[in-house]
Amino acid sequence: MSNYIFIESQDPFESRDPKFVEDMAIALKKRGHNVTVFLVQNGVLATRTECLARLTSAGVSLLADDFSLRERGIQPDEILPGVQSVALTVLVAALVQEQTKAMWH
């Protein structure tokens, strides 16, 4: 079993590309892999909407860069349940784990 980390930086309202990340993350999770989607930059704009519901339902871990959230004025009480606000150092630590594959999108 591998660990997959998808780093999503795109605004889900300006591009359809985040849908690809969602579909791929869910497919990998169904195959038994550990899957995390880490939201950075404009990707954190999704934390206030229901567009992450499928990922949460599938058991994909959702992390959001706390700096990106603050930059965009997103308050902790605005973030949907299931999304954890963390420091970027959490991503760095996860990337160096054995059998971890990352995709920046």
C-alpha positions as CSV (number, residue, x, y, z in Angstrom):
1,M,0.0,0.0,0.0
2,S,1.3,3.4,-0.9
3,N,0.7,6.9,0.4
4,Y,-0.5,9.5,-2.2
5,I,-0.5,13.2,-1.6
6,F,-2.3,15.5,-4.0
7,I,-1.2,19.1,-3.6
8,E,-4.1,21.2,-4.9
9,S,-3.3,24.9,-5.6
10,Q,-6.0,25.8,-8.0
11,D,-9.3,27.6,-7.3
12,P,-12.1,25.0,-7.8
13,F,-14.3,27.8,-9.2
14,E,-12.0,29.0,-11.9
15,S,-10.9,25.6,-13.3
16,R,-12.4,22.2,-13.8
17,D,-9.0,20.6,-13.1
18,P,-9.6,20.0,-9.3
19,K,-12.3,17.5,-10.4
20,F,-9.5,15.4,-11.9
21,V,-7.7,15.4,-8.5
22,E,-11.0,14.5,-6.7
23,D,-11.7,11.5,-9.1
24,M,-8.1,10.3,-8.9
25,A,-7.9,10.5,-5.1
26,I,-11.1,8.6,-4.6
27,A,-10.1,5.9,-7.1
28,L,-6.8,5.4,-5.3
29,K,-8.5,5.3,-1.9
30,K,-10.9,2.6,-3.2
31,R,-7.8,0.6,-4.1
32,G,-6.7,0.6,-0.5
33,H,-4.1,3.4,-0.6
34,N,-3.7,6.1,2.0
35,V,-4.7,9.3,0.2
36,T,-4.3,12.9,1.3
37,V,-5.3,16.1,-0.5
38,F,-3.4,19.1,0.7
39,L,-4.9,22.4,-0.2
40,V,-2.6,25.4,-0.7
41,Q,-2.7,28.8,-2.3
42,N,-6.1,29.3,-4.0
43,G,-7.0,25.6,-3.5
44,V,-8.0,26.6,0.1
45,L,-11.0,28.4,-1.3
46,A,-12.8,25.0,-1.5
47,T,-12.7,24.7,2.3
48,R,-15.9,26.8,2.7
49,T,-18.0,24.9,0.2
50,E,-19.5,21.4,-0.2
51,C,-17.2,20.6,-3.2
52,L,-15.0,18.5,-0.9
53,A,-17.9,16.3,0.4
54,R,-17.1,13.4,-2.0
55,L,-13.5,13.3,-0.8
56,T,-14.6,13.3,2.9
57,S,-17.2,10.6,2.3
58,A,-14.5,8.4,0.6
59,G,-12.2,8.7,3.5
60,V,-9.6,10.9,1.9
61,S,-7.7,13.0,4.4
62,L,-8.1,16.7,3.7
63,L,-5.5,19.2,5.0
64,A,-5.3,22.9,4.3
65,D,-2.3,25.2,4.6
66,D,-3.0,27.5,7.5
67,F,-1.0,30.4,6.0
68,S,-3.0,30.2,2.7
69,L,-6.2,30.2,4.7
70,R,-5.1,33.3,6.7
71,E,-3.9,35.1,3.4
72,R,-7.4,34.7,2.0
73,G,-9.2,35.7,5.2
74,I,-10.8,32.3,5.8
75,Q,-11.5,31.9,9.5
76,P,-11.3,28.5,11.3
77,D,-15.1,28.5,11.9
78,E,-15.7,28.8,8.2
79,I,-13.8,25.6,7.3
80,L,-16.0,22.6,6.7
81,P,-15.8,19.6,9.1
82,G,-13.3,17.1,7.8
83,V,-10.8,19.6,6.7
84,Q,-7.8,20.2,9.1
85,S,-5.9,23.4,9.1
86,V,-2.1,22.6,9.4
87,A,1.3,24.2,8.9
88,L,3.1,23.6,5.6
89,T,5.7,21.7,7.6
90,V,3.1,18.8,7.9
91,L,3.3,18.5,4.1
92,V,7.1,18.5,4.1
93,A,7.2,15.8,6.7
94,A,4.7,13.7,4.8
95,L,6.5,14.0,1.5
96,V,9.7,12.3,2.9
97,Q,7.9,9.2,4.2
98,E,8.7,5.9,2.5
99,Q,6.4,4.8,-0.3
100,T,4.9,8.3,-0.7
101,K,4.0,9.6,-4.1
102,A,3.1,13.3,-4.6
103,M,1.3,15.1,-7.3
104,W,1.3,18.9,-7.4
105,H,-1.7,20.3,-9.2
